[in-house]
Amino acid sequence: MPYFLPGRSVLDLGAGTGLFVRAFAEWFPSVSVVAVEPSADMRAASGLPMLAGDACSVPLPDASVDVVWMSTVVHHVPDLAAAGVELRRVLRPGGLVVLRSLFRERPDGIGLFRFFPEAVRALASFPSVAEVAAGLGFGVERLEAVPQVTASSLAEKASSVRWEADTLLRSLSSEEFSAGLARLREAAAVESGPVIDHLDLLVLKTVGGV
């Protein structure tokens, strides 16, 4: 990604168990990453140095990072305006916010909806791109759907899918989940190849480029 240039400082906000902290260390070894995560359990499970905090209370000095990275986090932020104030505070001039997320109006990249069509209704609780940008008080610089391999095959996906472990599937009734799982297993019996989903990458810039 062109945003993670050598010498830059990145805030991984809502870092979870450190998936992207580790990935960035491998992909961008010249980038400094600071991880912030609100859950004590997640911080402990990560085994990595992490700070306690969230989008509305970032434990970093003013103008201390060049990029804020948030992966599947923004739909959990209760007050986008307050978060926007914090993000602008910790960002250096010209800094960017890079969001990896689902957005309400863009469901097409998620393969699970093919088998569990009722799960689309879970996106009603997700913000739109415009709501995120306006709520945080940033402008949109770039929006693209980025492919990622989420399973080696539909058979692997069928063996690992869990109702309680997926935000989208938790909106289903037990009957809807069972029917969708049957459709998934039926397809897995005749289809091969990796499962590729698309999550959106939304890059936000300070309004006016400040």
ChimeraX attribute file (.defattr): number of C-alpha atoms within 10 A of each C-alpha:
attribute: neighborCount
match mode: 1-to-1
recipient: residues
	/A:1	6
	/A:2	5
	/A:3	14
	/A:4	18
	/A:5	15
	/A:6	12
	/A:7	12
	/A:8	15
	/A:9	20
	/A:10	26
	/A:11	25
	/A:12	23
	/A:13	23
	/A:14	25
	/A:15	27
	/A:16	24
	/A:17	20
	/A:18	22
	/A:19	11
	/A:20	18
	/A:21	22
	/A:22	14
	/A:23	11
	/A:24	18
	/A:25	13
	/A:26	11
	/A:27	12
	/A:28	17
	/A:29	14
	/A:30	15
	/A:31	17
	/A:32	18
	/A:33	22
	/A:34	18
	/A:35	23
	/A:36	25
	/A:37	22
	/A:38	19
	/A:39	17
	/A:40	14
	/A:41	11
	/A:42	16
	/A:43	22
	/A:44	13
	/A:45	12
	/A:46	17
	/A:47	10
	/A:48	13
	/A:49	12
	/A:50	22
	/A:51	19
	/A:52	15
	/A:53	18
	/A:54	18
	/A:55	25
	/A:56	17
	/A:57	15
	/A:58	21
	/A:59	14
	/A:60	17
	/A:61	10
	/A:62	14
	/A:63	14
	/A:64	16
	/A:65	23
	/A:66	23
	/A:67	27
	/A:68	23
	/A:69	22
	/A:70	21
	/A:71	19
	/A:72	16
	/A:73	17
	/A:74	22
	/A:75	17
	/A:76	13
	/A:77	13
	/A:78	11
	/A:79	13
	/A:80	21
	/A:81	17
	/A:82	16
	/A:83	21
	/A:84	21
	/A:85	15
	/A:86	20
	/A:87	29
	/A:88	23
	/A:89	17
	/A:90	21
	/A:91	24
	/A:92	17
	/A:93	16
	/A:94	14
	/A:95	23
	/A:96	25
	/A:97	26
	/A:98	21
	/A:99	21
	/A:100	20
	/A:101	21
	/A:102	26
	/A:103	23
	/A:104	18
	/A:105	12
	/A:106	14
	/A:107	15
	/A:108	14
	/A:109	16
	/A:110	14
	/A:111	15
	/A:112	20
	/A:113	16
	/A:114	14
	/A:115	19
	/A:116	21
	/A:117	14
	/A:118	17
	/A:119	22
	/A:120	19
	/A:121	14
	/A:122	15
	/A:123	19
	/A:124	12
	/A:125	11
	/A:126	18
	/A:127	19
	/A:128	17
	/A:129	19
	/A:130	13
	/A:131	14
	/A:132	23
	/A:133	22
	/A:134	15
	/A:135	16
	/A:136	22
	/A:137	21
	/A:138	22
	/A:139	19
	/A:140	18
	/A:141	14
	/A:142	11
	/A:143	15
	/A:144	12
	/A:145	17
	/A:146	13
	/A:147	13
	/A:148	12
	/A:149	11
	/A:150	15
	/A:151	16
	/A:152	13
	/A:153	16
	/A:154	23
	/A:155	21
	/A:156	15
	/A:157	19
	/A:158	18
	/A:159	12
	/A:160	11
	/A:161	14
	/A:162	13
	/A:163	17
	/A:164	10
	/A:165	10
	/A:166	10
	/A:167	11
	/A:168	18
	/A:169	25
	/A:170	15
	/A:171	18
	/A:172	19
	/A:173	13
	/A:174	12
	/A:175	9
	/A:176	17
	/A:177	20
	/A:178	14
	/A:179	13
	/A:180	22
	/A:181	21
	/A:182	15
	/A:183	15
	/A:184	21
	/A:185	18
	/A:186	15
	/A:187	15
	/A:188	18
	/A:189	10
	/A:190	9
	/A:191	12
	/A:192	12
	/A:193	11
	/A:194	16
	/A:195	18
	/A:196	17
	/A:197	17
	/A:198	19
	/A:199	22
	/A:200	20
	/A:201	18
	/A:202	22
	/A:203	22
	/A:204	23
	/A:205	22
	/A:206	22
	/A:207	13
	/A:208	8
	/A:209	11
	/A:210	10
